[in-house]
Amino acid sequence: MRRSLGKIALLLLVCVAGVVCAELLARVPACRGAIAKIFGRGELVAVVEGTGIYEAETSAATEDDSRSAVIAQNLARAASAEVVSDDAIEREVTLLRFQFPDEKAFVRVLNASGLPLVALREQVAEHLRARQWIEKQIASQLTTGDQEQRQFYEAHREQFLQPQRFRAAHVFLSAHEQTPPEQVEAKRRVSDVLSRRLAKEKNLPQVAAEVSEDEATKPRGGDLGVFAESRMLPEFIAEVAKLRAGQISAAFQTPIGFHIVQLTGSWSPRQLTFEEARPEIVTALANQRRTDAVEALAGRLSTADYVRTAR
């Protein structure tokens, strides 16, 4: 039971807040309080050294507990005027639903947690309003100037070294380790026939569209797009690296099946210029500032005169 409830809580947090905002909202007591309700632990009354203390766990609030309760309540009040669309709420609920094998499993966990679907949607809406309000408050603090961005670039040049990249298309016949040996051998023979055909006709995109078993690339003639070594199997990269632009390989096998590859482009490793790296730098610096900005925001929310105490 606890494992199922924990799954609901964690997935709700991730789906609603997103990767970056999930970390931020998890630091805000209002978020912890909403999640705690799913566990039946009541309202948040304290956060001590990063750990939430809830109504079901204590009968008296300390001064620090009260401060956390102030932050939680004032965040909820401040964000209450934020407008989130029904589509946005439904999209987040759908993302949560997709984490379960089927609709029955999703409903079963909701019922076990005592959280009706309508209540889940309201929890999602509260999180979306909180996230939206937080982002508005801290947005101006996340901007950086040209000098700071250049300093970051110079201090982290190794992060902006672009590895060797390739562009290729392939014909693929699936033969993973569970494939029966007779099927593997049959596909080996087919790949050899296709290899001899391509050596004469040089029409790999057409052949890929006809027979390739890579359903993702088949509609575009087997085109794999641009990729670096880290994205592909070592056996695949080893064969691609032997080719010249336009050249088609012989059939070869990797742990997932048989391939025939045509190299359509390659680019040597190089250092990205500052301007090319700037978007990534801006994001990195903004993420560094988020934590401080949220902590400062929490401090401001804690100074209001409304205090919610434990029941």
Backbone hydrogen bonds, N-H to C=O, Kabsch-Sander energy under -0.5 kcal/mol:
donor,donor_aa,acceptor,acceptor_aa,energy
5,L,1,M,-2.4
6,G,2,R,-2.8
7,K,3,R,-1.9
8,I,4,S,-2.0
9,A,5,L,-2.4
10,L,6,G,-2.7
11,L,7,K,-2.5
12,L,8,I,-2.5
13,L,9,A,-2.0
14,V,10,L,-2.4
15,C,11,L,-3.1
16,V,12,L,-2.3
17,A,13,L,-2.2
18,G,14,V,-1.9
21,C,17,A,-0.6
22,A,18,G,-2.3
23,E,19,V,-0.9
24,L,20,V,-1.5
25,L,21,C,-3.4
26,A,22,A,-1.8
27,R,23,E,-0.5
27,R,24,L,-1.4
28,V,25,L,-1.3
31,C,28,V,-1.2
32,R,28,V,-1.5
33,G,29,P,-2.9
34,A,30,A,-2.0
35,I,31,C,-2.2
36,A,32,R,-2.5
37,K,33,G,-1.4
38,I,34,A,-0.8
38,I,35,I,-1.0
39,F,35,I,-0.9
39,F,36,A,-0.7
40,G,37,K,-1.3
41,R,36,A,-2.0
45,V,53,I,-2.6
46,A,53,I,-1.7
48,V,51,T,-2.9
49,E,47,V,-0.5
51,T,48,V,-1.9
53,I,46,A,-3.3
55,E,43,E,-2.0
56,A,41,R,-2.1
57,E,54,Y,-2.2
58,T,54,Y,-0.8
58,T,55,E,-0.8
66,S,62,T,-2.2
67,R,63,E,-1.8
68,S,64,D,-2.0
69,A,45,V,-0.5
69,A,65,D,-2.2
70,V,66,S,-2.3
71,I,67,R,-2.2
72,A,68,S,-2.4
73,Q,69,A,-2.6
74,N,70,V,-2.8
75,L,71,I,-2.3
76,A,72,A,-2.0
77,R,73,Q,-2.5
78,A,74,N,-2.8
79,A,75,L,-2.3
80,S,76,A,-0.7
80,S,77,R,-0.7
81,A,78,A,-0.5
82,E,79,A,-1.7
84,V,82,E,-0.6
89,I,85,S,-2.0
90,E,86,D,-2.8
91,R,87,D,-2.4
92,E,88,A,-1.9
93,V,89,I,-2.3
94,T,90,E,-2.5
95,L,91,R,-2.1
96,L,92,E,-1.9
97,R,93,V,-2.7
98,F,94,T,-2.2
99,Q,96,L,-1.5
100,F,97,R,-1.8
106,F,102,D,-1.8
107,V,103,E,-2.6
108,R,104,K,-2.5
109,V,105,A,-2.0
110,L,106,F,-2.0
111,N,107,V,-2.8
112,A,108,R,-2.3
113,S,109,V,-1.7
114,G,110,L,-0.6
114,G,111,N,-1.0
115,L,110,L,-2.3
120,L,116,P,-2.3
121,R,117,L,-2.4
122,E,118,V,-1.5
123,Q,119,A,-2.3
124,V,120,L,-2.6
125,A,121,R,-2.5
126,E,122,E,-2.5
127,H,123,Q,-2.2
128,L,124,V,-2.6
129,R,125,A,-2.5
130,A,126,E,-2.4
131,R,127,H,-2.8
132,Q,128,L,-2.5
133,W,129,R,-2.5
134,I,130,A,-2.7
135,E,131,R,-2.5
136,K,132,Q,-1.8
137,Q,133,W,-2.0
138,I,134,I,-2.1
139,A,135,E,-1.2
141,Q,138,I,-1.4
142,L,138,I,-0.6
142,L,139,A,-1.4
149,Q,145,G,-2.1
150,R,146,D,-2.4
151,Q,147,Q,-2.3
152,F,148,E,-2.1
153,Y,149,Q,-2.1
154,E,150,R,-2.4
155,A,151,Q,-2.0
156,H,152,F,-1.2
156,H,153,Y,-0.5
157,R,154,E,-0.7
159,Q,156,H,-1.7
160,F,157,R,-1.7
161,L,158,E,-1.0
162,Q,160,F,-0.8
162,Q,270,R,-3.0
165,R,267,W,-2.3
166,F,227,F,-2.9
167,R,265,G,-2.7
168,A,225,G,-1.0
169,A,262,Q,-2.2
170,H,222,G,-1.8
171,V,260,I,-2.3
173,L,258,F,-2.4
175,A,256,I,-2.4
179,T,176,H,-1.9
183,Q,180,P,-0.9
184,V,180,P,-2.0
185,E,181,P,-2.5
186,A,182,E,-1.8
187,K,183,Q,-2.5
188,R,184,V,-2.0
189,R,185,E,-2.0
190,V,186,A,-2.0
191,S,187,K,-2.6
192,D,188,R,-1.9
193,V,189,R,-2.0
194,L,190,V,-2.7
195,S,191,S,-2.2
196,R,192,D,-2.1
197,R,193,V,-2.1
198,L,194,L,-2.6
199,A,195,S,-1.8
200,K,196,R,-0.8
200,K,197,R,-0.8
201,E,197,R,-2.9
202,K,198,L,-2.0
206,Q,203,N,-0.5
207,V,203,N,-2.0
208,A,204,L,-3.1
209,A,205,P,-2.1
210,E,206,Q,-1.2
211,V,207,V,-2.8
212,S,207,V,-0.6
212,S,208,A,-1.5
213,E,172,F,-3.7
215,E,213,E,-1.1
217,T,214,D,-0.6
218,K,214,D,-2.2
220,R,217,T,-1.3
221,G,218,K,-1.7
222,G,217,T,-2.5
223,D,217,T,-0.6
223,D,220,R,-1.1
224,L,168,A,-3.1
227,F,166,F,-2.7
229,E,164,Q,-0.7
231,R,228,A,-1.6
232,M,229,E,-1.3
236,F,233,L,-0.5
237,I,233,L,-2.4
238,A,234,P,-2.5
239,E,235,E,-1.2
240,V,236,F,-2.3
241,A,237,I,-2.7
242,K,239,E,-1.0
243,L,240,V,-1.6
246,G,263,L,-3.9
247,Q,244,R,-2.3
249,S,261,V,-3.3
252,F,259,H,-2.2
254,T,257,G,-3.0
257,G,254,T,-1.3
258,F,173,L,-2.8
259,H,252,F,-2.9
260,I,171,V,-1.6
262,Q,169,A,-2.8
263,L,247,Q,-1.9
264,T,167,R,-2.8
265,G,167,R,-1.5
267,W,165,R,-2.7
270,R,162,Q,-2.1
272,L,160,F,-3.0
272,L,270,R,-0.5
277,A,273,T,-2.1
278,R,274,F,-1.3
280,E,277,A,-0.5
281,I,277,A,-2.1
282,V,278,R,-3.0
283,T,279,P,-1.9
284,A,280,E,-2.3
285,L,281,I,-2.7
286,A,282,V,-2.2
287,N,283,T,-2.3
288,Q,284,A,-1.7
289,R,285,L,-1.6
290,R,286,A,-1.1
291,T,287,N,-0.7
292,D,288,Q,-0.6
293,A,289,R,-2.3
294,V,290,R,-2.7
295,E,291,T,-2.4
296,A,292,D,-2.3
297,L,293,A,-2.0
298,A,294,V,-2.6
299,G,295,E,-1.8
300,R,296,A,-1.8
301,L,297,L,-2.4
302,S,298,A,-1.3
303,T,300,R,-1.3
304,A,301,L,-0.7
307,V,305,D,-0.6
309,T,307,V,-0.6
